[in-house]
Amino acid sequence: MAEHRGPPQKMEMQKHNHRHPNIASVYGFDQHEGVWFLVMECVEAEDLSSILKKGPIPVDEALEIGKQIAEALEAAREFHFDA
């Protein structure tokens, strides 16, 4: 695996504080001992892959999950980073 030595493509986050309940907040980027990392909100919840591993889910629950994903994707379009 190639080693990346600079900031992640000089990502600069927008100054606006746009929040969505299905998108974890990104607080910034930092570096420790030459390794860049993302600082983001810790979300205490069951992830979708864990839910799906349990087996089929009821149609009404699947529709609600799909709706939440679509709303999060729509909101994410408003976020952008300057490379």
N, C-alpha and C positions, 0 to 999 in steps of 0.2 A: 504494500500500500504506500502510495506517495505521501511524503510528509509536507504539510502546508505550513509555511513559516510566517505568513502575513495575516493581517486581519481578514476575516471572511469576505473577500471581494470588496473591501472598504464599505461594508454595509452601513448606511446611515438611516436610523429610524426617523420617521416623521415626528414632529413635535406634538401633534394632536393626541389626545388621550381617548381613543375610540375603544369602547368595551363591548363585548358580546358574550352572553352567557356560555356559548359553546366554543369559544376561542380563548386559549390560555394567553395571558398577558406576557409580552416580552419586555423585560426591564432593561436589557442591554447586552453588550458583549464585553468580555474581559479576557485577560491573558494571565496564565500562571505557568511559570517555568517554560515559557516558549510555546505553550499550547493554548489556543483560543477556545473559548467556550461561550455558550449562550446562557444568559441568566433569565429564567422565566418563572412564572407563577407555578406553584405546586398545587395541583388539583387532586383532591381526595375523592375519587369516584371509580367505579368499575369501568374498565375500558371496553370498547366494542368487541375486540377479539375475545375477551373473556366471556362476554355475554353469548357470542356466537358459538363458542366451544361447548356450551351447555346443551346445545341442540336447537331444534327449530323454535322460533319465537312466534307468538300469535300475530296474525296479520295486522291488527290494530296497533300493536307495539312496534312492529316493523315500519308501518307507515309513519308513526310518530318519530322514530329514529331517523328515517329518511327525510322527514320535514326539517328536523333539527340540523341535519347535515347540510341540506340545501340552503337553509337560512344562514348557517355559518359560512358556507362558500360564497354566498352573495355578499355578506358583510366583509369577507376577506378581500374581495375585489377592490374594496375602498382603501385597503392598506397597500402601501407600496414602499419599496426600498430603492434608494439611489445607489447604483453600483459604481 
